[in-house]
């Protein structure tokens, strides 16, 4: 697993542990306002993640196209060098 995956797993386990501690102390009650606010924040986070992933996908497509153009240019240059 990559460092990013390990860091994500550590954060996940930290959240699970924190919630378990809250339940053990009896802090398992959230107001309706807190739940609604958490739902809104979750939706906002998902929109942000999808937006960032879409932007990264566009950038990767551009890089792939540029790498292909560079490859074709290098093939043409090598072919001209070999033919002369």
Wavefront OBJ file of the C-alpha trace (Angstrom):
o trace
v 0.000 0.000 0.000
v 1.226 3.494 -0.802
v 2.076 6.118 1.784
v -1.156 7.911 0.901
v -3.153 4.750 1.523
v -1.425 4.154 4.847
v -2.008 7.738 5.934
v -5.661 7.468 4.964
v -6.011 4.220 6.883
v -4.413 5.825 9.967
v -6.868 8.723 9.775
v -9.771 6.294 9.393
v -8.683 4.266 12.417
v -8.222 7.497 14.387
v -11.805 8.525 13.647
v -13.100 5.062 14.573
v -11.117 5.114 17.817
v -12.349 8.611 18.663
v -15.966 7.593 18.104
v -15.464 4.455 20.209
v -14.065 6.605 23.021
v -17.055 8.952 22.767
v -19.464 6.012 22.979
v -17.592 4.600 25.984
v -17.917 7.976 27.775
v -21.597 8.244 26.882
v -21.170 11.083 24.371
v -23.225 9.339 21.716
v -25.924 11.972 21.360
v -25.816 14.503 18.560
v -28.417 17.208 18.089
v -30.462 17.321 14.911
v -28.700 20.550 13.976
v -25.280 18.888 14.296
v -26.420 15.953 12.174
v -27.849 18.250 9.484
v -24.684 20.353 9.483
v -22.528 17.213 9.198
v -24.619 16.060 6.220
v -24.148 19.428 4.484
v -20.398 19.355 5.129
v -20.206 15.808 3.778
v -21.942 16.843 0.568
v -19.622 19.834 0.221
v -16.589 17.597 0.726
v -17.824 15.128 -1.893
v -18.379 17.912 -4.414
v -14.861 19.193 -3.750
v -13.323 15.717 -4.139
v -15.183 15.048 -7.387
v -14.187 18.473 -8.716
v -10.520 17.909 -7.867
v -10.527 14.431 -9.411
v -12.153 15.784 -12.566
v -9.506 18.499 -12.857
v -6.726 15.948 -12.319
v -8.233 13.689 -14.965
v -8.245 16.561 -17.469
v -4.622 17.375 -16.634
v -3.587 13.731 -17.046
v -5.304 13.554 -20.440
v -3.399 16.667 -21.527
v -0.103 15.192 -20.300
v -0.815 11.935 -22.119
v -1.483 13.842 -25.348
v 1.686 15.913 -24.915
v 3.771 12.787 -24.243
v 2.370 11.208 -27.406
v 3.303 14.305 -29.451
v 6.831 14.276 -28.005
v 7.135 10.555 -28.807
v 6.093 11.118 -32.421
v 8.541 14.043 -32.722
v 11.368 11.903 -31.354
v 10.543 9.076 -33.754
v 10.632 11.525 -36.674
v 13.962 12.980 -35.504
v 15.549 9.536 -35.065
v 14.204 8.392 -38.446
v 15.742 11.452 -40.165
v 19.058 10.919 -38.388
v 19.181 7.264 -39.409
v 18.207 7.982 -43.013
v 20.960 10.549 -43.567
l 1 2 3 4 5 6 7 8 9 10 11 12 13 14 15 16 17 18 19 20 21 22 23 24 25 26 27 28 29 30 31 32 33 34 35 36 37 38 39 40 41 42 43 44 45 46 47 48 49 50 51 52 53 54 55 56 57 58 59 60 61 62 63 64 65 66 67 68 69 70 71 72 73 74 75 76 77 78 79 80 81 82 83 84
